[in-house]
Amino acid sequence: MRRITYELGPIGAATAPGRTDDGRAVREQVVGADGDPVLVVGDTLDPVTGTVTRIYPWAPGKPSSTTCYLTDAEWLLEDLGRAHDVFSLPADKASYRVRSDGQVLDRLDLMHDFIPVVHIPNTIPDVGEHWGKSTLATVLQLLDELAATDTDSASASSTTGTPIVALAGARLPIDRSTGQPLPVRVEAGTVWQLSDSGRMDTLDTSAQLAELRQRVDHLLDRLAANTRLTAAGLGSLDPAKLPNGYSLQVALGPLDSLVGALRLARNHKYQLLLRMVQRLHQAGQEWPAGESLPARLIFGAHTPTDRTTVLNDAVQGYEAGVFSLETVVRMLQEAGYPIEDIADEIERIQKRAFDQAARLADATGDNKAVREYLGLPEADPTPTVPLVDPAKVPQPGPPTSPPDAKPLPPTPLQPPGKTGILGEAGPGPR
């Protein structure tokens, strides 16, 4: 017998895989050099109360003293007695399973403070009840009668295909060894010779077979009505009886109500399931630490939809300004269009929406906002050109000296023929 147990309990010391004297795999407490138990990295021991606390990635700043332990063990039936039940199985007879990484599943610390099991009921449970109710619970008798009617229909089909034949005044072949008439078999090509007063009668069960088939159809109709699956949902409705798509939508109304009730019962459970998935990834250090993000599961259309009509409504609503782009993309996704991620689809649309980007630029004059709308990187900074003081700009006319300029002293002239004298004005003829 195998038992898998998830158990919430106080955080203890670190454990590691080990072996008993008889070779059974168990978990043993890890002790240090001084013989004291060793804690898991990150755990804290309160010296006053002796409580071990741990901070989980999804609850930063909130120490917790609870963790979840997993035990997966098997027992031989001959080791169990009448006094044992599922809660009191002998631990010394247990054979604990070993995971692929070598961890023994004997109160293995899973490093999270919740039981990783989410029960999803089929319907909203009544007060004091937990499991909900099966959709087929109200039609179990119908299913039983449908199975019995199918059995009777199969029996009637055999007698209709091979009827019972009664012969009177027939000359039957005689077995020469025994002198008795040979058994009569109804086969193709068989000929019997009848006397003048002879006749042949057959038992016709075709009427009973037709009645049984009509009863099967009647039971299927009752099954569709009582379960709210409808004949259209079961696929047994004749399309020729539906003049338009609106009639099909009306015929699928009870099925829509049933699916809505079933999804309502699962809505909260799916939120818990997605939260559990996030925390398991955080416990495995696959996701960064932080509080769990709200997430929900969105279902697509469960009945045939007129995708062309949905597309026209979405386009007209967006052009009229009554639908946002997010709403339009969500409508198309729910109608069955191949849109995997709404945010990515909106980003791809905006990267090509140059007319909307031009209107955004005209309305705001902010080039940065336009580039963000188109998904473009920031533009290179524009170099700034220093401005010149208008008072220092040269005015048209003959050149003038600055007001604070000082005249140079006069330079004496050199005698004729003297060249190459270095004066204050530089070398050259004087």
TASULSUL-V969107 format. One record per residue. N is the residue number from 1. PHI is phi as a letter, one per 30 degrees, with the letter a starting at -180 (NA if undefined). Layout:
# TASULSUL-V969107
n: {N/N}
phi: {PHI/PHI}
This chain:
# TASULSUL-V969107
n: {1/2/3/4/5/6/7/8/9/10/11/12/13/14/15/16/17/18/19/20/21/22/23/24/25/26/27/28/29/30/31/32/33/34/35/36/37/38/39/40/41/42/43/44/45/46/47/48/49/50/51/52/53/54/55/56/57/58/59/60/61/62/63/64/65/66/67/68/69/70/71/72/73/74/75/76/77/78/79/80/81/82/83/84/85/86/87/88/89/90/91/92/93/94/95/96/97/98/99/100/101/102/103/104/105/106/107/108/109/110/111/112/113/114/115/116/117/118/119/120/121/122/123/124/125/126/127/128/129/130/131/132/133/134/135/136/137/138/139/140/141/142/143/144/145/146/147/148/149/150/151/152/153/154/155/156/157/158/159/160/161/162/163/164/165/166/167/168/169/170/171/172/173/174/175/176/177/178/179/180/181/182/183/184/185/186/187/188/189/190/191/192/193/194/195/196/197/198/199/200/201/202/203/204/205/206/207/208/209/210/211/212/213/214/215/216/217/218/219/220/221/222/223/224/225/226/227/228/229/230/231/232/233/234/235/236/237/238/239/240/241/242/243/244/245/246/247/248/249/250/251/252/253/254/255/256/257/258/259/260/261/262/263/264/265/266/267/268/269/270/271/272/273/274/275/276/277/278/279/280/281/282/283/284/285/286/287/288/289/290/291/292/293/294/295/296/297/298/299/300/301/302/303/304/305/306/307/308/309/310/311/312/313/314/315/316/317/318/319/320/321/322/323/324/325/326/327/328/329/330/331/332/333/334/335/336/337/338/339/340/341/342/343/344/345/346/347/348/349/350/351/352/353/354/355/356/357/358/359/360/361/362/363/364/365/366/367/368/369/370/371/372/373/374/375/376/377/378/379/380/381/382/383/384/385/386/387/388/389/390/391/392/393/394/395/396/397/398/399/400/401/402/403/404/405/406/407/408/409/410/411/412/413/414/415/416/417/418/419/420/421/422/423/424/425/426/427/428/429/430}
phi: {NA/c/b/c/b/c/b/d/a/d/d/c/d/d/b/b/d/a/b/d/d/c/j/d/d/b/c/c/d/d/b/d/d/d/i/d/d/c/d/d/e/j/d/b/c/d/d/d/c/i/d/c/c/b/c/d/d/d/b/d/i/b/d/b/c/c/b/c/c/c/b/b/b/b/b/d/d/d/d/c/c/d/d/c/b/d/c/b/d/d/d/d/c/d/c/d/d/c/d/d/d/j/d/d/d/b/h/d/d/d/i/b/c/b/d/d/b/b/d/c/d/d/b/d/d/d/d/i/c/b/d/i/b/d/d/d/d/d/b/d/d/d/d/d/d/d/d/d/d/d/d/d/d/d/d/d/d/d/d/d/d/b/d/d/c/c/c/b/i/c/c/d/d/c/d/d/d/c/i/c/d/d/e/c/b/d/b/d/i/d/b/c/c/c/d/d/c/d/a/b/c/b/c/c/c/d/d/d/d/d/d/d/d/d/d/d/d/d/d/d/d/d/d/d/d/d/c/i/d/i/d/d/d/d/i/c/d/d/d/d/d/c/d/a/d/d/d/d/d/d/d/d/e/e/d/d/d/d/d/d/d/d/d/d/d/c/e/d/d/d/d/d/d/d/d/d/d/d/d/d/d/d/d/d/h/c/c/d/d/k/d/d/d/d/b/b/c/c/c/d/d/c/b/e/b/d/d/d/d/d/d/d/d/d/d/d/d/d/d/d/i/c/c/d/d/d/d/d/d/d/d/d/d/d/d/j/d/d/c/d/b/d/d/d/d/d/d/d/d/d/d/c/c/d/d/d/d/d/d/d/d/d/d/c/i/c/d/d/d/d/d/d/d/d/i/c/d/d/d/d/d/d/d/c/c/d/d/c/d/e/d/c/d/e/c/d/k/d/d/b/d/d/d/c/d/c/d/d/d/d/c/d/d/c/d/d/j/d/b/i/d/d/c/d/c/j/d/k/d/c}
